[in-house]
Amino acid sequence: MSFKEVEFNMGPQHPSTHGVLHLRIAVDNEVVSRVEPFIGYLHRGMEKLYENRTYAQTTPLTDRLDYLASVTNNLAWVLAVEKLMGIEIPKRGQYIRVILSELQRIASHLAWIGFFANDIGAMSVLLYGFAKREDILEIFEEYCGARLTIHALRIGGVPHDLDEKIIGMIRSTLDTIPKRIGEIESLLTDNRIWRHRTEGVGVISGADAIDYGLTGPALRASGVPWDMRKDIPYSSYDDFEFDIPLGKNGDVFDRYVVRLAEIAQSMAIIRQALDRLPDGEIRTKVPRVLKIEPGEVFHTIESPRGELGFYVKSNGTDRPERVKVKVPSFINMHCLEKMCKGNLFADVVGILGSLDIVLGEIDK
Amino acid sequence: MIDRSRHPELADLLERITSRFGSAVRGVTFEKDELTVMVATDDLLAMISWLKSENGFNALNDIIALDNLNDPAAGGLRFSVLYQLYRFPRPLRVRVRIDLPEGAAVPSIYSLYRSADWAEREMYDMFGITVQGHPDLRRIYLPDDFDGYPLRKDFPLAGREQ
């Protein structure tokens, strides 16, 4: 008996779309044959805004792209502008940036594991992940007073030094994370339902993933060791020893395993940075009215979601001529159809969750 | 132009580009350690497919469009399109640039990189640059009936009549 292809709409208001996303899904006998994402519901014209703000005014605006990882957005922006200016900030400032970025990566992955498990139906994990993420947000609050869009970095350095109290908070939080990861793993990794829902689902090969432009943990789950922190090290990442966790099968389960393993690596980086925190200045002198000679740069970093980059073109005034953001979620989202084709309709939510998209970043 | 002791691979690449494409290369810049190669629109596909097949540039980072409206040096060529290519493993970046007048179309590189799909749609959406050979060229962020192209320099930031 044969069925005709049926089309479904998922979103724009749907709890598992992580924002305002509309998917038009065509299914044939429960098997997905087409997935077409419609985006732009959150489009705020960020790139136009950047052209009309000074360089310093743009930094807090970048927080609003990927609102689960504002520090790495700041980092990508300030590094691009600093490269354009041709300055390098003091070592201590670079190390503080690394510490904050890696804390942000852990917070982002903890939020992701909660949302993702919730999508698949394991609801308690959300609270386990979020409780620990809360500790990291408290560190941010102690550091600069804000929790979510924290504007933690400045062009030319960082605004505050790490004092003994914050270092103590970071160390004690790091000490408690492995136990929490163990709890999450004991809830999920050997859970039969979890493995049925994730193993062999949404598979993409490494070669396909590169062709489609996939980056970040989702790409590394397909066995490709592409990590900008190692490939083109920035902000002193080459001072630290860490591994790049890789998957084998490129399925949803491997993406879960890779992200959990990345949390451990981030903790290792933070510990090394705290142990070897150099003395000295935390910022260089940057003119109050920042005018940059005409030029252009493209600089990318490894954000929790993948390769995040800024193209910045200056024209000699205090505002950029053009800013283009290369956002990882936008391109990762483009792979969704490739991953979903041939899978069950019920798995679309799991595959979408495993990509860890943030609509604020996709829609710019 | 490129300091070979600091950037041996980029210097080699530039040599290969000039010997392979000769006068088709309209210009080369090397600033802030980034190499940009300018070609005519007609040579774009040949250049990028050669970079991909012979030089291992297997990933397209991004496609960046520029509006040169306020740039007197652009010589009436209203738009520029930059193709930011990346090689993995053995990381290396190169940027290919084309300049085109208003109303001209750029060839699609979708056949070479699948990641060009949405990037070209975004360029069309924001700048109104037509992409020849794209399988499904539609707006991506804005509604289909939206009038105007917001990232053009003559599109006002506020006060536009609806």
Interface residues (C-beta under 8 A of the other chain):
Chain A: I39 G40 H43 G45 E47 K48 N52 K83 L84 G86 I210 D211 Y212 G213 V224 P225 W226 D231 I232 G295 E296 V297 F298 T300 E307 G309 Y311 K313 N315 E321 R322 K324 K326 F330 I331 H334 D363 K364
Chain B: E31 K32 E34 T36 N58 A59 L60 N61 D62 I64 A65 L66 D67 D71 L82 Q84 F88 P89 P91 R93 R95 Y113 R114 S115 D117 W118 A119 M126 I140 Y141 L142 P143 P150 L151 F155 L157
